[in-house]
Amino acid sequence: MLRQSDIAYPLISATHIIGVGLVLGNMVLLDFRLLGVIRQRQVTELFPLLRRLAAVGLLLAITTGILLFSVQPAHYLANNAFILKLGLLGLALINILLVHRLAAWQAALAGQPVAPILKICALISLFLWLAILIAGRWIAFI
Protein backbone atom coordinates (compact mmCIF):
# COMPACT_ATOMS: atom_id res chain seq x y z
CA MET A 1 0.00 0.00 0.00
CA LEU A 2 2.77 2.46 0.91
CA ARG A 3 4.57 1.86 -2.38
CA GLN A 4 1.48 2.34 -4.50
CA SER A 5 -0.06 5.36 -2.82
CA ASP A 6 1.00 8.89 -3.64
CA ILE A 7 0.10 10.17 -0.17
CA ALA A 8 0.45 7.24 2.24
CA TYR A 9 4.26 7.26 2.47
CA PRO A 10 4.53 11.04 3.01
CA LEU A 11 1.77 10.91 5.64
CA ILE A 12 3.45 8.04 7.47
CA SER A 13 6.77 9.87 7.24
CA ALA A 14 5.22 13.06 8.63
CA THR A 15 3.62 11.08 11.46
CA HIS A 16 7.03 9.55 12.20
CA ILE A 17 8.50 13.04 12.50
CA ILE A 18 5.67 14.09 14.83
CA GLY A 19 6.37 11.04 16.99
CA VAL A 20 10.09 11.79 17.07
CA GLY A 21 9.32 15.39 18.01
CA LEU A 22 7.09 14.29 20.87
CA VAL A 23 9.69 11.88 22.22
CA LEU A 24 12.62 14.23 21.82
CA GLY A 25 10.82 17.34 23.06
CA ASN A 26 9.50 15.71 26.19
CA MET A 27 12.68 13.81 26.99
CA VAL A 28 14.74 17.01 26.64
CA LEU A 29 12.36 18.84 29.00
CA LEU A 30 12.56 16.05 31.57
CA ASP A 31 16.34 15.80 31.24
CA PHE A 32 16.70 19.57 31.60
CA ARG A 33 14.58 19.42 34.76
CA LEU A 34 16.72 16.64 36.19
CA LEU A 35 19.86 18.64 35.37
CA GLY A 36 18.44 21.74 37.07
CA VAL A 37 18.25 23.82 33.87
CA ILE A 38 14.48 24.05 34.44
CA ARG A 39 13.74 24.83 38.09
CA GLN A 40 10.17 26.12 38.08
CA ARG A 41 8.44 22.79 38.69
CA GLN A 42 9.03 19.72 40.79
CA VAL A 43 9.77 16.46 38.98
CA THR A 44 6.55 15.13 40.51
CA GLU A 45 4.54 17.84 38.71
CA LEU A 46 6.19 17.42 35.31
CA PHE A 47 6.80 13.68 35.11
CA PRO A 48 3.27 12.34 34.47
CA LEU A 49 2.56 14.63 31.52
CA LEU A 50 6.03 14.39 29.99
CA ARG A 51 6.05 10.61 30.37
CA ARG A 52 2.67 10.22 28.66
CA LEU A 53 3.56 12.53 25.79
CA ALA A 54 6.95 10.86 25.30
CA ALA A 55 5.29 7.41 25.38
CA VAL A 56 2.74 8.48 22.74
CA GLY A 57 5.57 9.88 20.64
CA LEU A 58 7.63 6.72 21.02
CA LEU A 59 4.66 4.55 20.06
CA LEU A 60 4.03 6.73 16.99
CA ALA A 61 7.69 6.78 16.00
CA ILE A 62 8.16 3.03 16.37
CA THR A 63 4.91 2.13 14.61
CA THR A 64 5.50 4.47 11.70
CA GLY A 65 9.19 3.54 11.63
CA ILE A 66 8.26 -0.10 11.13
CA LEU A 67 5.91 0.89 8.31
CA LEU A 68 8.60 3.02 6.64
CA PHE A 69 11.13 0.20 7.08
CA SER A 70 8.74 -2.27 5.43
CA VAL A 71 8.91 -0.38 2.13
CA GLN A 72 12.66 -1.05 1.63
CA PRO A 73 13.98 -3.35 4.36
CA ALA A 74 17.12 -4.41 2.46
CA HIS A 75 18.00 -0.78 1.78
CA TYR A 76 17.65 0.18 5.44
CA LEU A 77 19.53 -2.86 6.73
CA ALA A 78 22.45 -1.90 4.48
CA ASN A 79 22.41 1.70 5.74
CA ASN A 80 24.97 2.31 8.49
CA ALA A 81 23.07 5.34 9.80
CA PHE A 82 19.93 3.24 10.20
CA ILE A 83 21.85 0.54 12.10
CA LEU A 84 23.43 3.24 14.27
CA LYS A 85 20.00 4.77 14.94
CA LEU A 86 18.62 1.40 16.06
CA GLY A 87 21.60 0.83 18.35
CA LEU A 88 21.28 4.27 19.88
CA LEU A 89 17.54 3.77 20.34
CA GLY A 90 18.21 0.52 22.17
CA LEU A 91 20.67 2.30 24.47
CA ALA A 92 18.19 5.14 25.10
CA LEU A 93 15.47 2.67 26.05
CA ILE A 94 17.87 0.83 28.37
CA ASN A 95 18.74 4.19 29.97
CA ILE A 96 15.04 4.85 30.60
CA LEU A 97 14.60 1.42 32.18
CA LEU A 98 17.68 1.95 34.32
CA VAL A 99 16.47 5.35 35.55
CA HIS A 100 13.09 3.93 36.52
CA ARG A 101 14.77 1.21 38.58
CA LEU A 102 16.97 3.61 40.54
CA ALA A 103 16.06 4.46 44.11
CA ALA A 104 17.20 8.00 43.29
CA TRP A 105 14.40 8.27 40.72
CA GLN A 106 11.80 7.24 43.27
CA ALA A 107 13.27 9.72 45.72
CA ALA A 108 13.08 12.52 43.13
CA LEU A 109 9.46 11.62 42.45
CA ALA A 110 8.83 11.90 46.18
CA GLY A 111 10.13 15.48 46.11
CA GLN A 112 13.70 14.91 47.27
CA PRO A 113 16.63 16.61 45.51
CA VAL A 114 17.83 15.08 42.24
CA ALA A 115 20.77 12.78 42.93
CA PRO A 116 23.98 12.99 40.87
CA ILE A 117 23.29 9.58 39.28
CA LEU A 118 20.07 10.97 37.81
CA LYS A 119 21.95 13.93 36.42
CA ILE A 120 24.42 11.57 34.75
CA CYS A 121 21.53 9.55 33.31
CA ALA A 122 19.93 12.79 32.07
CA LEU A 123 23.16 13.79 30.29
CA ILE A 124 23.37 10.33 28.71
CA SER A 125 19.72 10.61 27.69
CA LEU A 126 20.25 14.01 26.07
CA PHE A 127 23.23 12.72 24.13
CA LEU A 128 21.42 9.57 23.00
CA TRP A 129 18.18 11.25 21.88
CA LEU A 130 20.04 13.94 19.97
CA ALA A 131 22.30 11.31 18.39
CA ILE A 132 19.20 9.32 17.38
CA LEU A 133 17.82 12.43 15.72
CA ILE A 134 21.07 13.05 13.84
CA ALA A 135 21.40 9.41 12.79
CA GLY A 136 17.79 9.45 11.59
CA ARG A 137 18.43 12.44 9.36
CA TRP A 138 21.70 10.90 8.21
CA ILE A 139 19.80 7.88 6.82
CA ALA A 140 18.57 9.94 3.88
CA PHE A 141 22.09 10.96 2.89
CA ILE A 142 23.71 7.51 2.76
N, C-alpha and C positions, 0 to 999 in steps of 0.2 A: 504494500500500500504506500509506504513512504517513498519508494522509488518511482511510482507511477503518478503520484499526485504532485501538482505544481505548488500546492500550499501546505501540505502536511509536514514535509521536512522543515521548511522555515518556521512553521508554528511550533513544532517540537523543539527546534533549536532555540527559539526565543524563550520557550518555557524552561528549557535547560538553563539559560542565562538568568532568568528570574529566580530559579531555584538556587543557583550558585550565589546570586546576590543576597538572597535571604540568609543562606548559611554564612557566607563571609561577613556580611554586615552585622549580623547578630553575634557571631563569634568574636569579631573585633571589639564590639561594644563590651561584651562580657570580659574579654581578656584585658581591655583597658581598665575596666572597673577593678579587676583583680590586681592589676599593676598599680592602681592608685591614680591613674591619669584622669579618670572620672571619679569624683568624690561625692557628688550630690546625693546619691542613693545608696542604701545598703544592698549588699548582694541578695539578701532575702527579698527585697522589693523587686529587683530587676530579673532575677533568675527565672521565675516561672514564665514570664512573657518571652524573654530571649530564648529560653530553651524550646518553647513551643514553636516559635517562628523559625528557629534554626532547624528543628526537626522536620517541619513542613518543607523548608527549603531543601534539606538533605533528601527527603523522600522524592520531591520533584526532580532534583538533580540526578539522583540515581535512576529513577524510573525513565526519565527522558534520555539519560545517558545510555542506558541499555538499548532503548529504541534507536538512537542515533548509531550506536555501535553495530546494531543488527543490519544496517544498510551495507556496510563494508567491513565485516569483521577481520578479514585477512589484511586489509589496508591498515586498520588500527593496530592490530597485533604486531605489525612490522614497523610501527612508528615509535621511536624511542621516547618521544615526548609523552605519548599516551601511556606507555609502560611506566615512565617516571611518575606521571600523574596518579596512576593506580597505586603505585607504591607509597607515594606521599599521602594519598587518601587513607590507605591502610594505617599508616603511622598516626595520622590525625585522629582516626577513630580509636586507635589504641590509647592515645593520649587522653581522649575524652573518658574512656573507660577507667583509666588509671586515676584521673582526677576524681571521678565519682566514688572510687573506692578508698580514697584518702580520708583519714580522720580529720585532717585540716580542712577539707571541703565541707564536711558536716559541721565543723566548728564555725566556719565562715557563714554557713547558712543559718546558724544559730545566733549570728550577730557578733561573733568574736572577730578580732583583727585577722586579716589575711596573712597566713603563714608564708615564709619564704619559699617553701616547696610549691605552693600554689602560684607564686609569682614566676617561678622557673617554668612551671607547666604552661602558664599563660604566654610567656615568651616563646616557648616551643610551639604552642598553638598558633600564635601570630605568624611565625616563620612558616609553619607547615601550610596554613590556609592560603597565605600569599604565594607560596611556591606552587601550590595546586593551581591557583589562578593563572600564574605565569606559564606553567607547563600546559595547561588547557589551551591557552592562546597559542602556544608554541606548536601545538599539534597541526594547526592549519598551515604552518610554514615549513613543515618537513615533508 
